[in-house]
Amino acid sequence: NAGVTQTPKFQVLKTGQSMTLQCAQDMNHNSMYWYRQDPGMGLRLIYYSASEGTTDKGEVPNGYNVSRLNKREFSLRLESAAPSQTSVYFCASSEQANWNTEAFFGQGTRLTVV
Amino acid sequence: DQQVKQNSPSLSVQEGRISILNCDYTNSMFDYFLWYKKYPAEGPTFLISISSIKDKNEDGRFTVFLNKSAKHLSLHIVPSQPGDSAVYFCAATVTGTASKLTFGTGTRLQVTL
């Protein structure tokens, strides 16, 4: 059981380049999330998808777009990467949006923008 | 504004002793709290949770205590083991808000022999 799978694991981008971070879950979860982790700041929510077909902004959405491709997949796109987007990105999923269940996280993508 | 705070960046405890990790929150709307454990180069993994209708929840060596009036929760690990060495994140959410989590900044626990 793979759980939440993120690709790639590492990426170096030049300022202004674009890229898409991929995430897939095999637990038949309804809700999916993208967080970023920066030193001394914990994890912060970028975007989330409460259910297939819906997406909403989180705490730090600027500079990002998302697509909930289907129930399994939720991608995060950086259209024009900036050094401030250097971070570790985590995708997560949870069973249901409207009652309290734990979120399961992927291994993370370490992104460096130079 | 940091709504969930973990004021101790690090903690060192001897193997076999109790580890106590603390967390404070400011948003009185939070009604569900979780602890996650994170090893280097891995994603956070869920450890234990507590609803605001309870003041204690136990799972094996792990116990979480919630003091709503003080807006404070703590995670107790008894006895501590070397494999518990990791970063621990406290997180909080409001029921009905799509399970969006607000995280603290983490406490690095080192369990020494």
Interface residues (C-beta under 8 A of the other chain):
Chain A: V4 S31 Y33 Y35 G40 M41 G42 L43 R44 L45 Y48 A50 D56 G58 E59 F90 A92 S94 Q96 A97 N98 W99 N100 T101 E102 A103 F104 F105 G106 Q107 G108
Chain B: V4 Q6 Y32 L34 Y36 A41 E42 G43 P44 T45 F46 S49 S51 F89 A91 T93 T95 G96 A98 S99 K100 L101 T102 F103 G104 T105 G106
